Amino acid sequence: MQLYFIGELTYSEIAKQEKISYYQVEKTVNTIIQAVDEKMKETKEN
């Protein structure tokens, strides 16, 4: 699955394009956001 700029496409549009469920798109996006948040925290702490 390609990464999209969140907000550029709705989750349902991405799901349609990638032929996966809306739930999977949402889960993937949330996982990415979480990973980025953790990375930011690590960077701030160092």
mmCIF file as Biopython writes it, N, C-alpha, C and O atoms, coordinates in Angstrom:
data_model
#
loop_
_atom_site.group_PDB
_atom_site.id
_atom_site.type_symbol
_atom_site.label_atom_id
_atom_site.label_alt_id
_atom_site.label_comp_id
_atom_site.label_asym_id
_atom_site.label_entity_id
_atom_site.label_seq_id
_atom_site.pdbx_PDB_ins_code
_atom_site.Cartn_x
_atom_site.Cartn_y
_atom_site.Cartn_z
_atom_site.occupancy
_atom_site.B_iso_or_equiv
_atom_site.auth_seq_id
_atom_site.auth_asym_id
_atom_site.pdbx_PDB_model_num
ATOM 1   N N  . MET A ? 1  ? 0.837   -1.193 0.000  1.0 0.0 1  A 1 
ATOM 2   C CA . MET A ? 1  ? 0.000   0.000  0.000  1.0 0.0 1  A 1 
ATOM 3   C C  . MET A ? 1  ? 0.873   1.245  0.000  1.0 0.0 1  A 1 
ATOM 4   O O  . MET A ? 1  ? 1.795   1.364  0.807  1.0 0.0 1  A 1 
ATOM 5   N N  . GLN A ? 2  ? 0.587   2.152  -0.887 1.0 0.0 2  A 1 
ATOM 6   C CA . GLN A ? 2  ? 1.349   3.400  -0.933 1.0 0.0 2  A 1 
ATOM 7   C C  . GLN A ? 2  ? 0.941   4.285  0.230  1.0 0.0 2  A 1 
ATOM 8   O O  . GLN A ? 2  ? -0.165  4.173  0.759  1.0 0.0 2  A 1 
ATOM 9   N N  . LEU A ? 3  ? 1.850   5.163  0.616  1.0 0.0 3  A 1 
ATOM 10  C CA . LEU A ? 3  ? 1.502   6.123  1.659  1.0 0.0 3  A 1 
ATOM 11  C C  . LEU A ? 3  ? 0.889   7.346  1.000  1.0 0.0 3  A 1 
ATOM 12  O O  . LEU A ? 3  ? 1.363   7.811  -0.037 1.0 0.0 3  A 1 
ATOM 13  N N  . TYR A ? 4  ? -0.152  7.853  1.599  1.0 0.0 4  A 1 
ATOM 14  C CA . TYR A ? 4  ? -0.833  9.031  1.075  1.0 0.0 4  A 1 
ATOM 15  C C  . TYR A ? 4  ? -0.691  10.155 2.081  1.0 0.0 4  A 1 
ATOM 16  O O  . TYR A ? 4  ? -0.522  9.912  3.276  1.0 0.0 4  A 1 
ATOM 17  N N  . PHE A ? 5  ? -0.757  11.360 1.607  1.0 0.0 5  A 1 
ATOM 18  C CA . PHE A ? 5  ? -0.848  12.473 2.538  1.0 0.0 5  A 1 
ATOM 19  C C  . PHE A ? 5  ? -2.236  12.396 3.136  1.0 0.0 5  A 1 
ATOM 20  O O  . PHE A ? 5  ? -3.238  12.474 2.425  1.0 0.0 5  A 1 
ATOM 21  N N  . ILE A ? 6  ? -2.286  12.243 4.434  1.0 0.0 6  A 1 
ATOM 22  C CA . ILE A ? 6  ? -3.574  12.096 5.099  1.0 0.0 6  A 1 
ATOM 23  C C  . ILE A ? 6  ? -4.352  13.392 4.913  1.0 0.0 6  A 1 
ATOM 24  O O  . ILE A ? 6  ? -3.831  14.485 5.135  1.0 0.0 6  A 1 
ATOM 25  N N  . GLY A ? 7  ? -5.592  13.251 4.508  1.0 0.0 7  A 1 
ATOM 26  C CA . GLY A ? 7  ? -6.413  14.420 4.254  1.0 0.0 7  A 1 
ATOM 27  C C  . GLY A ? 7  ? -6.549  14.665 2.761  1.0 0.0 7  A 1 
ATOM 28  O O  . GLY A ? 7  ? -7.534  15.254 2.314  1.0 0.0 7  A 1 
ATOM 29  N N  . GLU A ? 8  ? -5.566  14.216 1.986  1.0 0.0 8  A 1 
ATOM 30  C CA . GLU A ? 8  ? -5.638  14.390 0.536  1.0 0.0 8  A 1 
ATOM 31  C C  . GLU A ? 8  ? -6.725  13.482 -0.032 1.0 0.0 8  A 1 
ATOM 32  O O  . GLU A ? 8  ? -7.488  13.889 -0.909 1.0 0.0 8  A 1 
ATOM 33  N N  . LEU A ? 9  ? -6.790  12.280 0.463  1.0 0.0 9  A 1 
ATOM 34  C CA . LEU A ? 9  ? -7.828  11.336 0.059  1.0 0.0 9  A 1 
ATOM 35  C C  . LEU A ? 9  ? -8.555  10.854 1.301  1.0 0.0 9  A 1 
ATOM 36  O O  . LEU A ? 9  ? -7.960  10.739 2.373  1.0 0.0 9  A 1 
ATOM 37  N N  . THR A ? 10 ? -9.830  10.576 1.155  1.0 0.0 10 A 1 
ATOM 38  C CA . THR A ? 10 ? -10.544 10.002 2.295  1.0 0.0 10 A 1 
ATOM 39  C C  . THR A ? 10 ? -10.160 8.537  2.413  1.0 0.0 10 A 1 
ATOM 40  O O  . THR A ? 10 ? -9.714  7.924  1.443  1.0 0.0 10 A 1 
ATOM 41  N N  . TYR A ? 11 ? -10.332 7.986  3.589  1.0 0.0 11 A 1 
ATOM 42  C CA . TYR A ? 11 ? -10.002 6.571  3.808  1.0 0.0 11 A 1 
ATOM 43  C C  . TYR A ? 11 ? -10.742 5.675  2.829  1.0 0.0 11 A 1 
ATOM 44  O O  . TYR A ? 11 ? -10.175 4.711  2.314  1.0 0.0 11 A 1 
ATOM 45  N N  . SER A ? 12 ? -12.013 5.992  2.569  1.0 0.0 12 A 1 
ATOM 46  C CA . SER A ? 12 ? -12.793 5.129  1.677  1.0 0.0 12 A 1 
ATOM 47  C C  . SER A ? 12 ? -12.256 5.177  0.246  1.0 0.0 12 A 1 
ATOM 48  O O  . SER A ? 12 ? -12.290 4.172  -0.464 1.0 0.0 12 A 1 
ATOM 49  N N  . GLU A ? 13 ? -11.762 6.341  -0.176 1.0 0.0 13 A 1 
ATOM 50  C CA . GLU A ? 13 ? -11.169 6.442  -1.516 1.0 0.0 13 A 1 
ATOM 51  C C  . GLU A ? 13 ? -9.901  5.600  -1.598 1.0 0.0 13 A 1 
ATOM 52  O O  . GLU A ? 13 ? -9.664  4.910  -2.590 1.0 0.0 13 A 1 
ATOM 53  N N  . ILE A ? 14 ? -9.086  5.664  -0.540 1.0 0.0 14 A 1 
ATOM 54  C CA . ILE A ? 14 ? -7.863  4.855  -0.510 1.0 0.0 14 A 1 
ATOM 55  C C  . ILE A ? 14 ? -8.242  3.376  -0.542 1.0 0.0 14 A 1 
ATOM 56  O O  . ILE A ? 14 ? -7.664  2.596  -1.299 1.0 0.0 14 A 1 
ATOM 57  N N  . ALA A ? 15 ? -9.208  3.000  0.277  1.0 0.0 15 A 1 
ATOM 58  C CA . ALA A ? 15 ? -9.634  1.602  0.347  1.0 0.0 15 A 1 
ATOM 59  C C  . ALA A ? 15 ? -10.107 1.103  -1.016 1.0 0.0 15 A 1 
ATOM 60  O O  . ALA A ? 15 ? -9.794  -0.017 -1.422 1.0 0.0 15 A 1 
ATOM 61  N N  . LYS A ? 16 ? -10.867 1.948  -1.718 1.0 0.0 16 A 1 
ATOM 62  C CA . LYS A ? 16 ? -11.370 1.578  -3.038 1.0 0.0 16 A 1 
ATOM 63  C C  . LYS A ? 16 ? -10.203 1.368  -4.003 1.0 0.0 16 A 1 
ATOM 64  O O  . LYS A ? 16 ? -10.167 0.388  -4.747 1.0 0.0 16 A 1 
ATOM 65  N N  . GLN A ? 17 ? -9.259  2.293  -3.979 1.0 0.0 17 A 1 
ATOM 66  C CA . GLN A ? 17 ? -8.123  2.247  -4.873 1.0 0.0 17 A 1 
ATOM 67  C C  . GLN A ? 17 ? -7.228  1.045  -4.597 1.0 0.0 17 A 1 
ATOM 68  O O  . GLN A ? 17 ? -6.732  0.411  -5.528 1.0 0.0 17 A 1 
ATOM 69  N N  . GLU A ? 18 ? -7.024  0.733  -3.330 1.0 0.0 18 A 1 
ATOM 70  C CA . GLU A ? 18 ? -6.120  -0.342 -2.941 1.0 0.0 18 A 1 
ATOM 71  C C  . GLU A ? 18 ? -6.843  -1.681 -2.795 1.0 0.0 18 A 1 
ATOM 72  O O  . GLU A ? 18 ? -6.217  -2.706 -2.527 1.0 0.0 18 A 1 
ATOM 73  N N  . LYS A ? 19 ? -8.168  -1.663 -2.975 1.0 0.0 19 A 1 
ATOM 74  C CA . LYS A ? 19 ? -8.990  -2.869 -2.838 1.0 0.0 19 A 1 
ATOM 75  C C  . LYS A ? 19 ? -8.793  -3.541 -1.480 1.0 0.0 19 A 1 
ATOM 76  O O  . LYS A ? 19 ? -8.636  -4.759 -1.394 1.0 0.0 19 A 1 
ATOM 77  N N  . ILE A ? 20 ? -8.804  -2.745 -0.445 1.0 0.0 20 A 1 
ATOM 78  C CA . ILE A ? 20 ? -8.750  -3.259 0.918  1.0 0.0 20 A 1 
ATOM 79  C C  . ILE A ? 20 ? -9.863  -2.602 1.713  1.0 0.0 20 A 1 
ATOM 80  O O  . ILE A ? 20 ? -10.492 -1.655 1.241  1.0 0.0 20 A 1 
ATOM 81  N N  . SER A ? 21 ? -10.105 -3.091 2.893  1.0 0.0 21 A 1 
ATOM 82  C CA . SER A ? 21 ? -11.219 -2.551 3.670  1.0 0.0 21 A 1 
ATOM 83  C C  . SER A ? 21 ? -10.868 -1.214 4.307  1.0 0.0 21 A 1 
ATOM 84  O O  . SER A ? 21 ? -9.705  -0.906 4.568  1.0 0.0 21 A 1 
ATOM 85  N N  . TYR A ? 22 ? -11.904 -0.442 4.544  1.0 0.0 22 A 1 
ATOM 86  C CA . TYR A ? 22 ? -11.789 0.850  5.228  1.0 0.0 22 A 1 
ATOM 87  C C  . TYR A ? 22 ? -11.093 0.648  6.568  1.0 0.0 22 A 1 
ATOM 88  O O  . TYR A ? 22 ? -10.246 1.447  6.966  1.0 0.0 22 A 1 
ATOM 89  N N  . TYR A ? 23 ? -11.461 -0.431 7.259  1.0 0.0 23 A 1 
ATOM 90  C CA . TYR A ? 23 ? -10.887 -0.726 8.575  1.0 0.0 23 A 1 
ATOM 91  C C  . TYR A ? 23 ? -9.371  -0.890 8.482  1.0 0.0 23 A 1 
ATOM 92  O O  . TYR A ? 23 ? -8.636  -0.384 9.329  1.0 0.0 23 A 1 
ATOM 93  N N  . GLN A ? 24 ? -8.907  -1.596 7.457  1.0 0.0 24 A 1 
ATOM 94  C CA . GLN A ? 24 ? -7.464  -1.797 7.282  1.0 0.0 24 A 1 
ATOM 95  C C  . GLN A ? 24 ? -6.749  -0.479 7.024  1.0 0.0 24 A 1 
ATOM 96  O O  . GLN A ? 24 ? -5.657  -0.250 7.544  1.0 0.0 24 A 1 
ATOM 97  N N  . VAL A ? 25 ? -7.357  0.380  6.230  1.0 0.0 25 A 1 
ATOM 98  C CA . VAL A ? 25 ? -6.761  1.689  5.938  1.0 0.0 25 A 1 
ATOM 99  C C  . VAL A ? 25 ? -6.626  2.480  7.233  1.0 0.0 25 A 1 
ATOM 100 O O  . VAL A ? 25 ? -5.572  3.045  7.523  1.0 0.0 25 A 1 
ATOM 101 N N  . GLU A ? 26 ? -7.709  2.512  8.007  1.0 0.0 26 A 1 
ATOM 102 C CA . GLU A ? 26 ? -7.719  3.263  9.256  1.0 0.0 26 A 1 
ATOM 103 C C  . GLU A ? 26 ? -6.664  2.725  10.217 1.0 0.0 26 A 1 
ATOM 104 O O  . GLU A ? 26 ? -5.957  3.493  10.869 1.0 0.0 26 A 1 
ATOM 105 N N  . LYS A ? 27 ? -6.564  1.403  10.297 1.0 0.0 27 A 1 
ATOM 106 C CA . LYS A ? 27 ? -5.598  0.765  11.192 1.0 0.0 27 A 1 
ATOM 107 C C  . LYS A ? 27 ? -4.170  1.124  10.773 1.0 0.0 27 A 1 
ATOM 108 O O  . LYS A ? 27 ? -3.330  1.443  11.614 1.0 0.0 27 A 1 
ATOM 109 N N  . THR A ? 28 ? -3.908  1.068  9.472  1.0 0.0 28 A 1 
ATOM 110 C CA . THR A ? 28 ? -2.574  1.385  8.958  1.0 0.0 28 A 1 
ATOM 111 C C  . THR A ? 28 ? -2.210  2.831  9.254  1.0 0.0 28 A 1 
ATOM 112 O O  . THR A ? 28 ? -1.104  3.119  9.710  1.0 0.0 28 A 1 
ATOM 113 N N  . VAL A ? 29 ? -3.139  3.732  8.995  1.0 0.0 29 A 1 
ATOM 114 C CA . VAL A ? 29 ? -2.901  5.159  9.240  1.0 0.0 29 A 1 
ATOM 115 C C  . VAL A ? 29 ? -2.617  5.399  10.716 1.0 0.0 29 A 1 
ATOM 116 O O  . VAL A ? 29 ? -1.684  6.126  11.059 1.0 0.0 29 A 1 
ATOM 117 N N  . ASN A ? 30 ? -3.415  4.793  11.590 1.0 0.0 30 A 1 
ATOM 118 C CA . ASN A ? 30 ? -3.208  4.958  13.030 1.0 0.0 30 A 1 
ATOM 119 C C  . ASN A ? 30 ? -1.862  4.409  13.470 1.0 0.0 30 A 1 
ATOM 120 O O  . ASN A ? 30 ? -1.202  4.993  14.330 1.0 0.0 30 A 1 
ATOM 121 N N  . THR A ? 31 ? -1.449  3.286  12.884 1.0 0.0 31 A 1 
ATOM 122 C CA . THR A ? 31 ? -0.151  2.692  13.209 1.0 0.0 31 A 1 
ATOM 123 C C  . THR A ? 31 ? 0.974   3.636  12.816 1.0 0.0 31 A 1 
ATOM 124 O O  . THR A ? 31 ? 1.932   3.814  13.568 1.0 0.0 31 A 1 
ATOM 125 N N  . ILE A ? 32 ? 0.860   4.245  11.635 1.0 0.0 32 A 1 
ATOM 126 C CA . ILE A ? 32 ? 1.880   5.184  11.156 1.0 0.0 32 A 1 
ATOM 127 C C  . ILE A ? 32 ? 1.942   6.397  12.079 1.0 0.0 32 A 1 
ATOM 128 O O  . ILE A ? 32 ? 3.027   6.826  12.472 1.0 0.0 32 A 1 
ATOM 129 N N  . ILE A ? 33 ? 0.787   6.946  12.422 1.0 0.0 33 A 1 
ATOM 130 C CA . ILE A ? 33 ? 0.738   8.124  13.293 1.0 0.0 33 A 1 
ATOM 131 C C  . ILE A ? 33 ? 1.380   7.808  14.639 1.0 0.0 33 A 1 
ATOM 132 O O  . ILE A ? 33 ? 2.134   8.619  15.177 1.0 0.0 33 A 1 
ATOM 133 N N  . GLN A ? 34 ? 1.083   6.634  15.181 1.0 0.0 34 A 1 
ATOM 134 C CA . GLN A ? 34 ? 1.645   6.207  16.458 1.0 0.0 34 A 1 
ATOM 135 C C  . GLN A ? 34 ? 3.164   6.114  16.368 1.0 0.0 34 A 1 
ATOM 136 O O  . GLN A ? 34 ? 3.875   6.585  17.256 1.0 0.0 34 A 1 
ATOM 137 N N  . ALA A ? 35 ? 3.655   5.508  15.295 1.0 0.0 35 A 1 
ATOM 138 C CA . ALA A ? 35 ? 5.097   5.346  15.108 1.0 0.0 35 A 1 
ATOM 139 C C  . ALA A ? 35 ? 5.785   6.701  15.013 1.0 0.0 35 A 1 
ATOM 140 O O  . ALA A ? 35 ? 6.856   6.901  15.586 1.0 0.0 35 A 1 
ATOM 141 N N  . VAL A ? 36 ? 5.174   7.624  14.294 1.0 0.0 36 A 1 
ATOM 142 C CA . VAL A ? 36 ? 5.736   8.967  14.147 1.0 0.0 36 A 1 
ATOM 143 C C  . VAL A ? 36 ? 5.752   9.679  15.495 1.0 0.0 36 A 1 
ATOM 144 O O  . VAL A ? 36 ? 6.740   10.322 15.849 1.0 0.0 36 A 1 
ATOM 145 N N  . ASP A ? 37 ? 4.663   9.566  16.244 1.0 0.0 37 A 1 
ATOM 146 C CA . ASP A ? 37 ? 4.583   10.173 17.577 1.0 0.0 37 A 1 
ATOM 147 C C  . ASP A ? 37 ? 5.692   9.661  18.482 1.0 0.0 37 A 1 
ATOM 148 O O  . ASP A ? 37 ? 6.341   10.443 19.177 1.0 0.0 37 A 1 
ATOM 149 N N  . GLU A ? 38 ? 5.912   8.350  18.476 1.0 0.0 38 A 1 
ATOM 150 C CA . GLU A ? 38 ? 6.950   7.755  19.317 1.0 0.0 38 A 1 
ATOM 151 C C  . GLU A ? 38 ? 8.324   8.261  18.909 1.0 0.0 38 A 1 
ATOM 152 O O  . GLU A ? 38 ? 9.165   8.552  19.759 1.0 0.0 38 A 1 
ATOM 153 N N  . LYS A ? 39 ? 8.544   8.363  17.612 1.0 0.0 39 A 1 
ATOM 154 C CA . LYS A ? 39 ? 9.828   8.853  17.098 1.0 0.0 39 A 1 
ATOM 155 C C  . LYS A ? 39 ? 10.057  10.294 17.552 1.0 0.0 39 A 1 
ATOM 156 O O  . LYS A ? 39 ? 11.170  10.659 17.931 1.0 0.0 39 A 1 
ATOM 157 N N  . MET A ? 40 ? 9.009   11.106 17.515 1.0 0.0 40 A 1 
ATOM 158 C CA . MET A ? 40 ? 9.109   12.507 17.933 1.0 0.0 40 A 1 
ATOM 159 C C  . MET A ? 40 ? 9.461   12.596 19.415 1.0 0.0 40 A 1 
ATOM 160 O O  . MET A ? 40 ? 10.289  13.414 19.816 1.0 0.0 40 A 1 
ATOM 161 N N  . LYS A ? 41 ? 8.827   11.750 20.223 1.0 0.0 41 A 1 
ATOM 162 C CA . LYS A ? 41 ? 9.109   11.731 21.660 1.0 0.0 41 A 1 
ATOM 163 C C  . LYS A ? 41 ? 10.563  11.376 21.909 1.0 0.0 41 A 1 
ATOM 164 O O  . LYS A ? 41 ? 11.237  12.024 22.710 1.0 0.0 41 A 1 
ATOM 165 N N  . GLU A ? 42 ? 11.053  10.339 21.218 1.0 0.0 42 A 1 
ATOM 166 C CA . GLU A ? 42 ? 12.451  9.909  21.356 1.0 0.0 42 A 1 
ATOM 167 C C  . GLU A ? 42 ? 13.388  11.058 21.010 1.0 0.0 42 A 1 
ATOM 168 O O  . GLU A ? 42 ? 14.367  11.310 21.712 1.0 0.0 42 A 1 
ATOM 169 N N  . THR A ? 43 ? 13.079  11.742 19.930 1.0 0.0 43 A 1 
ATOM 170 C CA . THR A ? 43 ? 13.918  12.854 19.470 1.0 0.0 43 A 1 
ATOM 171 C C  . THR A ? 43 ? 13.957  13.966 20.509 1.0 0.0 43 A 1 
ATOM 172 O O  . THR A ? 43 ? 15.014  14.539 20.771 1.0 0.0 43 A 1 
ATOM 173 N N  . LYS A ? 44 ? 12.805  14.271 21.101 1.0 0.0 44 A 1 
ATOM 174 C CA . LYS A ? 44 ? 12.739  15.321 22.124 1.0 0.0 44 A 1 
ATOM 175 C C  . LYS A ? 44 ? 13.543  14.949 23.364 1.0 0.0 44 A 1 
ATOM 176 O O  . LYS A ? 44 ? 14.200  15.799 23.965 1.0 0.0 44 A 1 
ATOM 177 N N  . GLU A ? 45 ? 13.487  13.669 23.744 1.0 0.0 45 A 1 
ATOM 178 C CA . GLU A ? 45 ? 14.171  13.210 24.952 1.0 0.0 45 A 1 
ATOM 179 C C  . GLU A ? 45 ? 15.685  13.251 24.806 1.0 0.0 45 A 1 
ATOM 180 O O  . GLU A ? 45 ? 16.401  13.477 25.781 1.0 0.0 45 A 1 
ATOM 181 N N  . ASN A ? 46 ? 16.165  13.035 23.603 1.0 0.0 46 A 1 
ATOM 182 C CA . ASN A ? 46 ? 17.629  12.998 23.383 1.0 0.0 46 A 1 
ATOM 183 C C  . ASN A ? 46 ? 18.233  14.378 23.235 1.0 0.0 46 A 1 
ATOM 184 O O  . ASN A ? 46 ? 19.443  14.505 23.046 1.0 0.0 46 A 1 
#
